[in-house]
Amino acid sequence: MPLYEFEGKKPVIGENSFVHPQATVIGEVIIGKNCYIAAGTVLRGDYGKITIGDGSNIQDNAVLHAEPGTEAVIAENVLIGHSAIVHGPCYVGEYAIIGMGAIVNNGCRIEPEAVLAAGSLLPPGKTIPSRKIAMGNPAKVVKDVDENMLNYNKLAVKIYQDLAQRSFNGLKPLNG
């Protein structure tokens, strides 16, 4: 996996966290325990800091970055979907979901158990309250996260936590 020090700042990878060999992790990035960082993910801690809480997963081709002197905080057990962009400063709360291809802009806050739907754009400085679903461009709250969706979201997080552990032994290159 490409890990890069940047101006004296080095990534820290937590115990039992899997970072795919095709992911790129640069500079001041802290990845908690039991996380899954998928192929093509870019975590750029060159300008600002990125913190990813225990049990979270960042899926294929997602990009996380923060402005100089700021931090993008991803809490525990968060799911960030394929090709999402998360730009700090921002905060994403526990068990929140950022859908595939969604964009989180500077100064945004996604409260615990909230959802930013796939393909949505959350404008700078906006908040999605806890247990609300926001969608569209610009994203607007459209409904509540019900118990069925919350349980499904927690199951999805668990599936990726399991995939992290399976990947340590199960992922094997076939060439070279």
Backbone torsions as a table, in degrees:
resi	resn	phi	psi	omega
1	MET	NA	133.6	177.9
2	PRO	-74.6	106.8	172.3
3	LEU	-110.2	133.0	-176.6
4	TYR	-128.4	131.1	167.6
5	GLU	-76.7	143.6	176.4
6	PHE	-135.1	115.5	179.6
7	GLU	48.2	46.2	176.6
8	GLY	84.5	-3.9	179.8
9	LYS	-100.7	127.5	-175.8
10	LYS	-118.0	144.5	174.5
11	PRO	-64.1	150.0	174.5
12	VAL	-122.4	123.8	-178.1
13	ILE	-110.3	122.9	-178.2
14	GLY	-71.6	162.2	179.8
15	GLU	-56.5	136.0	177.8
16	ASN	61.7	21.1	173.6
17	SER	-93.8	134.9	-179.7
18	PHE	-103.9	123.8	174.3
19	VAL	-114.7	115.7	-176.8
20	HIS	-58.6	144.0	179.4
21	PRO	-58.6	-20.9	179.0
22	GLN	-99.1	9.7	172.3
23	ALA	-87.4	156.8	178.8
24	THR	-123.8	126.6	-178.5
25	VAL	-126.1	119.7	-171.3
26	ILE	-123.9	127.4	167.1
27	GLY	72.9	-136.8	-171.4
28	GLU	-81.1	79.9	179.7
29	VAL	-126.0	127.0	176.3
30	ILE	-116.3	118.8	178.6
31	ILE	-109.3	124.2	-178.9
32	GLY	-69.8	-168.2	-179.9
33	LYS	-79.0	151.1	171.4
34	ASN	57.5	36.1	178.0
35	CYS	-96.4	159.4	174.7
36	TYR	-124.5	121.2	178.3
37	ILE	-116.6	112.7	-169.1
38	ALA	-82.4	171.0	177.9
39	ALA	-57.7	139.6	176.0
40	GLY	81.3	-7.4	178.6
41	THR	-66.4	141.2	175.2
42	VAL	-123.4	120.5	176.5
43	LEU	-114.1	102.0	-173.0
44	ARG	-101.6	95.8	175.1
45	GLY	-99.0	39.4	-179.3
46	ASP	-83.5	-42.7	177.3
47	TYR	-91.1	-58.3	-179.3
48	GLY	-114.4	176.2	-176.7
49	LYS	-92.9	146.2	174.0
50	ILE	-123.1	126.0	176.3
51	THR	-120.7	126.9	-179.8
52	ILE	-119.2	120.3	-176.1
53	GLY	-73.8	163.2	-179.8
54	ASP	-51.5	139.0	172.3
55	GLY	77.6	1.9	-178.7
56	SER	-82.0	160.2	176.4
57	ASN	-134.5	138.7	178.4
58	ILE	-118.1	114.8	-170.3
59	GLN	-88.0	174.4	-170.9
60	ASP	-46.5	131.5	172.4
61	ASN	66.1	13.7	174.0
62	ALA	-73.2	151.6	178.7
63	VAL	-126.8	127.8	174.1
64	LEU	-121.3	136.1	-175.4
65	HIS	-156.4	157.6	177.0
66	ALA	-139.9	148.8	177.6
67	GLU	-64.6	159.8	-179.9
68	PRO	-53.0	131.1	175.8
69	GLY	75.4	9.5	-179.9
70	THR	-117.8	-179.0	-178.2
71	GLU	-138.7	138.9	168.4
72	ALA	-100.9	115.8	-176.9
73	VAL	-108.6	120.3	175.1
74	ILE	-110.9	116.0	-175.9
75	ALA	-72.5	-170.1	-179.6
76	GLU	-73.4	145.7	171.4
77	ASN	60.3	37.8	177.6
78	VAL	-94.3	146.3	174.6
79	LEU	-115.7	119.6	175.5
80	ILE	-111.6	116.0	-171.4
81	GLY	-72.1	169.2	-179.2
82	HIS	-53.1	133.2	174.1
83	SER	62.1	19.1	174.5
84	ALA	-74.3	154.8	174.9
85	ILE	-121.7	126.6	178.5
86	VAL	-124.0	116.2	-174.9
87	HIS	-118.3	119.8	-178.8
88	GLY	-89.7	163.5	16.3
89	PRO	-76.2	140.6	176.9
90	CYS	-162.9	167.9	176.9
91	TYR	-137.1	132.0	176.2
92	VAL	-123.9	116.4	-172.7
93	GLY	-78.5	168.0	-176.7
94	GLU	-54.4	135.8	-179.7
95	TYR	59.1	19.8	172.4
96	ALA	-76.3	156.0	178.7
97	ILE	-124.2	129.3	170.8
98	ILE	-111.7	114.2	-172.8
99	GLY	-68.9	168.0	-179.6
100	MET	-56.8	131.6	175.7
101	GLY	70.7	6.8	178.7
102	ALA	-75.9	156.0	-179.9
103	ILE	-124.7	126.4	175.5
104	VAL	-109.8	118.2	-177.6
105	ASN	-90.0	175.5	-178.9
106	ASN	-54.7	139.8	172.7
107	GLY	75.7	10.8	-179.1
108	CYS	-84.6	156.3	177.1
109	ARG	-135.5	123.6	176.0
110	ILE	-114.0	110.5	-173.7
111	GLU	-71.2	164.6	-179.5
112	PRO	-53.5	139.0	175.6
113	GLU	65.0	14.7	175.8
114	ALA	-87.1	163.4	-178.7
115	VAL	-132.1	130.5	166.9
116	LEU	-104.1	113.8	-172.5
117	ALA	-64.4	156.4	178.7
118	ALA	-53.0	137.8	176.1
119	GLY	74.9	4.6	-176.7
120	SER	-87.2	157.0	178.0
121	LEU	-120.2	115.5	176.3
122	LEU	-94.0	111.9	-175.5
123	PRO	-64.4	160.5	-179.3
124	PRO	-52.9	137.1	172.9
125	GLY	78.2	3.7	-176.8
126	LYS	-88.3	157.3	179.0
127	THR	-124.0	138.8	168.3
128	ILE	-105.3	116.4	-179.0
129	PRO	-64.3	159.5	178.2
130	SER	-54.6	137.2	177.1
131	ARG	60.5	30.8	174.0
132	LYS	-117.4	152.7	175.3
133	ILE	-110.7	126.9	175.7
134	ALA	-115.1	141.8	178.3
135	MET	-150.5	160.6	175.7
136	GLY	106.2	-176.6	178.7
137	ASN	-137.2	98.8	2.9
138	PRO	-77.1	153.5	-179.2
139	ALA	-67.3	136.7	176.2
140	LYS	-134.0	147.5	178.0
141	VAL	-65.0	128.0	-177.7
142	VAL	-115.6	-25.6	178.4
143	LYS	-169.1	177.1	179.0
144	ASP	-88.1	154.9	168.7
145	VAL	-82.9	114.9	179.1
146	ASP	-86.5	174.8	-177.0
147	GLU	-61.4	-38.1	178.7
148	ASN	-62.0	-45.0	179.3
149	MET	-67.0	-41.2	179.4
150	LEU	-60.9	-44.4	178.3
151	ASN	-63.3	-40.4	177.1
152	TYR	-63.3	-43.6	-180.0
153	ASN	-62.3	-41.2	178.6
154	LYS	-66.1	-36.7	176.0
155	LEU	-64.2	-42.6	178.7
156	ALA	-60.3	-41.5	177.4
157	VAL	-61.8	-44.8	-179.8
158	LYS	-63.0	-39.1	178.6
159	ILE	-59.4	-41.9	179.2
160	TYR	-73.4	-31.4	173.7
161	GLN	-63.4	-41.7	176.8
162	ASP	-65.4	-39.1	179.2
163	LEU	-62.4	-36.0	176.9
164	ALA	-57.4	-47.8	-178.5
165	GLN	-68.6	-39.7	178.3
166	ARG	-63.7	-33.8	-175.8
167	SER	-68.5	-28.8	179.0
168	PHE	-57.8	-40.9	-178.8
169	ASN	-102.8	-27.4	-171.7
170	GLY	-89.3	-22.5	-177.7
171	LEU	-88.2	116.1	-177.8
172	LYS	-135.1	126.2	177.2
173	PRO	-67.3	144.4	-179.7
174	LEU	-100.2	-8.1	177.9
175	ASN	-135.5	127.9	176.9
176	GLY	68.5	NA	NA
